[in-house]
Amino acid sequence: MHTIVLFLGLAWQSVSPQVIQHVQAAIAAQKQGRLDEAIAEFRKVTELAPNLPAAFMNLGAAYMQNRNYGAAIAPLKRALALNPDLTGAHQMLGYALLAQGYAAEAIPHFEKAGARDGMGIAQLEMGKLPEAIANLEAALNKRPNDPDLFYYLGRASGLLSKNTFDTLLSAYPDSARAHQALAENYAALRRTPEAEKEYREALRLRPDTPGIHLALGEVYAAASDWAKAEAEFRAEAKLQPGSAEAAYRLGSALLQQGKAPEARAELARADQLRPGMPETLYALGKAASLDGDATAAEKSWTSVIAIEKTGPLAAQAHFGLAGLYRKQGKMADGAREMQEFQKLQRPAAPAQ
């Protein structure tokens, strides 16, 4: 939230020249960053014009700019007592109260100002997580490059997720979903034996649950146990034949074991189910290359580069093409692709 001085044009036309003089001195000091002096001048304005809402609103704004949120509360409340329709005063007062820990008191002011960002933060502080998420998402849609909003939305979502899982584990500790949730926590901590045990128990209780074989396969893949990963991905692909991710994971596990023809079939199926995924296309090119099909490999890797101009996948696609062209005796093409690979490998130059 940016605090600014609100001059409120017509409101000042009925005041004395002395008041105007202090207002002008305050604004000049504020523009030059002499905030203590600006505050002193605005305070004189409130003494000389005690019934002028703009005077108190400006004083509150100056305190806000000086990050003295506690001191801003009284003049902003006075401004609203004189004129309850000052939207800017409601917004500033909401933030001042929130900064001082008065989240519940801040919410009505954010509502009147239509400030969904502040409302979401206040609701987060009060533990009203679903409402906070809805308001923070709406605010983020309007300000998609605001890191503070990303932080608060992430915090609210994380707390809601934790609360939900805590309820699941305490209320239904013997359910398949509880074991699955525990397994996911262990997997995130790279505790493979515990994750495997919990996933196995979830599958024992509900063997047809989608996603569990896939998650267990990823645990094995992270440990480079590709034979076990293949078995789990194959089980998931059987359970969900329309899942592009299951087909891709199975194809990748087969590729890791050098089973190029089988890998190509699964990766081609993944590409049919969800076309244009760079990860699938890169793996498909690698499988085709291992299978001796240079034409198909070139096509897949060229498609990767057409979709992703930068990043690790683009770099690896250029590297694959460089090797492919060298094997074909196309030394100029190979050198060009190796140059592109090296270009993508270099760290970006710092901004001047």
Secondary structure, 3 states (H helix, E strand, C coil): CCCCCCCCHHHHCCCCHHHHHHHHHHHHHHHCCCHHHHHHHHHHHHHHCCCCHHHHHHHHHHHHHCCCHHHHHHHHHHHHHHCCCCHHHHHHHHHHHHHCCCHHHHHHHHHHHCCHHHHHHHHHHCCCHHHHHHHHHHHHHHCCCCHHHHHHHHHHHHHHHHHHHHHHHHHCCCCHHHHHHHHHHHHHCCCHHHHHHHHHHHHHHCCCCCCHHHHHHHHHHHCCCHHHHHHHHHHHHHHCCCCHHHHHHHHHHHHHCCCHHHHHHHHHHHHHHCCCCHHHHHHHHHHHHHCCCHHHHHHHHHHHHHHCCCCHHHHHHHHHHHHHHHHCCCHHHHHHHHHHHHHHHCCCCCCC
